[in-house]
Amino acid sequence: MSAFRTNIPDKTFEKLNSNGDFTRLAVSPGIINKHYTPVQFKTIAKVVGETGAIKYSASYSILLSIPTIDVANTIEDLEDAGLYVAKQGPIVAMKACDFCDGDKMEAAPITEQLYHSLEGITVPTRLRVNVNGCASACYNAVYDDIGLVYQKDSFDVYLGAVPMGANAQAGALFAKRVGVEHIEDFLKQIISLYKEHARPNEPFYKFYSRTKSADYWKMLKSKT
């Protein structure tokens, strides 16, 4: 049965690094677009070659293991093919649904605005902001650090999901119907609280669980 023919991969990131210096890149067609083109797949195959590895992830992206010495040229080739290469490190990272394959694009302009405003802000540890364009939230916004679920001209904001492990759980509804015109500033205030009050390398869900009764959260919530 082909689904179980090879269960153990030959080229994990760890195995590759035991014999050389490799870097992992997360690539996708974009924040909203989830459709790859044949040319993009050909580019991915070309840059990975015989030495690297390709793996799909649970975060709407494909993970490429690339020899570190080739990373700069690889990123250029991928971007030339129209692929988005996610920034790495302890930063704010944006995710989004596919907006029903472009049929429900009402929240797309504010999603792009949030991307340009928030993506790359340095934080204690990687912070994932997930935008879903309707109440169905089928791309699981409530299971990321900050989940935004669009409702006519506003967002419901969920905080503090535990994404994995025995205690995994969805985030809690923190604020309902935050207007599109206010959401950018609202998120920046959340990020500022995280940067100011988190312990070194403290994940957002641990920070929020530890501090959710603090006065500064109550003050922020009162502004909605």
N, C-alpha and C positions, 0 to 999 in steps of 0.2 A: 504494500500500500504506500503510494508515493508520499502521503502526508507525514508518514513516520519513518521514511527510508533513512534519512540522515538527521538524527536528533542533536548531535553535538557538532557545532560549527568548528571548522578548521582554523578560521582567522578571526578570533575575537580581538577586541581592542587590546586586551591584556596580553594575549599571546603574541600579537604583532609587536608590542612594545618590549617584550622580552628579548627580541632579536633586532631591535632598531628603535628609532625615535619617530613616533607617529603622533599626529594631531587628529582629533575628531571634529568634524564639521557637521552641523545640522542644517540641511537645506530643504527648501519647499518652494512651490511656485509663487508664494506670497503670503501675506497675513490672511487675506480673505480667500483668494483663489486656491483651490485644492487640486486643480487639473494640470498634470504634467503633459508636455508635448513629446512626441518621438525624438525631436532634436535635443530636448533637455535630457532625456534618458540616455541618448547617445553620448552627450557631453559628460554625464555622470560616469558612464562606463569607461570613457576615454581617460578621464582624470584619475580614476581609481586604478585602472590598469590591472596588471597581474599581481602587483605587490600589496595593494590596499584591500579594503573590504567595504561592503555595503550592508546596512542593517536598517530595517524599518523600526520606528519608535511609536510610543503611545501619545506623542505630543504633536501630531500632524506634520511630521517631518521625516526625512530619511537621513540616517547617520552615515557619514563617510569617514573611513579611516585612511588618512593621507600621510605619506612621508613628510615630516615637519619641514624638511628642506624645500619642499615643493609648494608649501601652503600659499604663499603670496600669489604665485602664478595660477594656482588652482582656483583660488577665490575669484581672480579676474576672469578666468575662463567660465566659471559657473555664473557669475553675474552677467557676462556677455550673452549667455544663453537665456537670460531673463529669470534666473533663479535667485531666490532670497537666501542669503547665508546668515544665519542667526548669530548675533554677537554673543560672546561667551563671558563667563565671570559673574561676580556678585552685582548684578544690575537688574533693573526693571526690564522684563521681557514680555512682549505683547503676543497674545494669541487671539484668534477669533474664529467664529463659525464660518460657513460658506455662504451665509445669507440666502439659503435655499437655492444655491447655484445661481445667484444673481437675480432671483425673482423678487426678493424682498430686500431692497438696498437702502431703505430709509435711514438706517443707522450707519451706513458706510461712511458718509462724510465725517461724522464725529469720531468714528473709529480711526480714520486716517489722521485726524487732528490729534487724537490722544497718542497715536503712535509717534508722531513727530515731536510731541511735547514730553512724553514720558520714557520712551524706549532708550535704554542706555544710562539712565540715572543710577549712580552708584548707591548701593544699599548694603546692609550687613551681610546678607546672603541672598542668592537669586530670588527674585520676587516676580511671580507670574500673574499678569493681569489678563483675564479671559473675557472677551466681549461676545455675547450671543445676541443675535439681532431680532429675536422675538421671544415670547413667553414660553415656547416649547423648550428652549435652552438645550437642544439636542446635542450640542457640543460640550455639555457638562461644565458650564461656567461655574456652577456652585461647588465644583470640586477642585478649584484652583485657589491660590492665596487671596486674590481679589476677583470676585465674579461679578460681571455686569450683565444684567438681563434687561434688554430693551423693552419698554412699554411705551406706547405713543408719546413721543417727545420727552421721554424721561427714562431713567434706569433704576432698577432695584439693585442694591449693592449688597453683596454677600462677602463676609470676611472669615478667614481662619479655617478653611477646610484642612482636614488631615488627609492627604492624598493616598496614603498606603499604610500597610501594617495592620495589626490586630485592632487598633483603635481608629481605623479609617472612618471618616464621616464627612458629610457635606458641610460647607460653611454656613454660618448663621446669617439670617437676614439682618443687616445692620441699619440700612436706610432704604425707605421705599419712595419711589417716584422722585428721584433727584433729577431736576430739569437738565436737559441737554446743555443749556447755557451755563450751568453751574458745575457740571460733572468734572471738568478738567481741574478746576480749583479744588473741588472736594477730594479728588484722588491725590492731588499734590499735598494736601494737608495730611491725609492718611500716611503717605510715604514719608513726610517730614516727621510725623510722630514715631514711625518705625525707626528712622535714622537716629532720632534724638534719644529714644528711650530703650531701644533694644540692647541686649547684651552682645558682646562680640560673637559673630557667626551664629546668632540665634535665628532659626527659621521663623518666618512670619507667623505660622500657626501657633508656635510655642509662645512667641511674643504676645500675640493677641489673647491667647488663653490666660496668660499670666497677668495681663494688664487690663482686661476688658471692663473691669469695674472702676478703673481710674477716672478721675474727674475730666481729664482731657477728652476721653471718648464721649462722655455725656455732653460736654460742651460742643463737640463737633456735631453730634447727632441732633442737638437742639437747633442747629442752623438749617436743617433740612425742612 
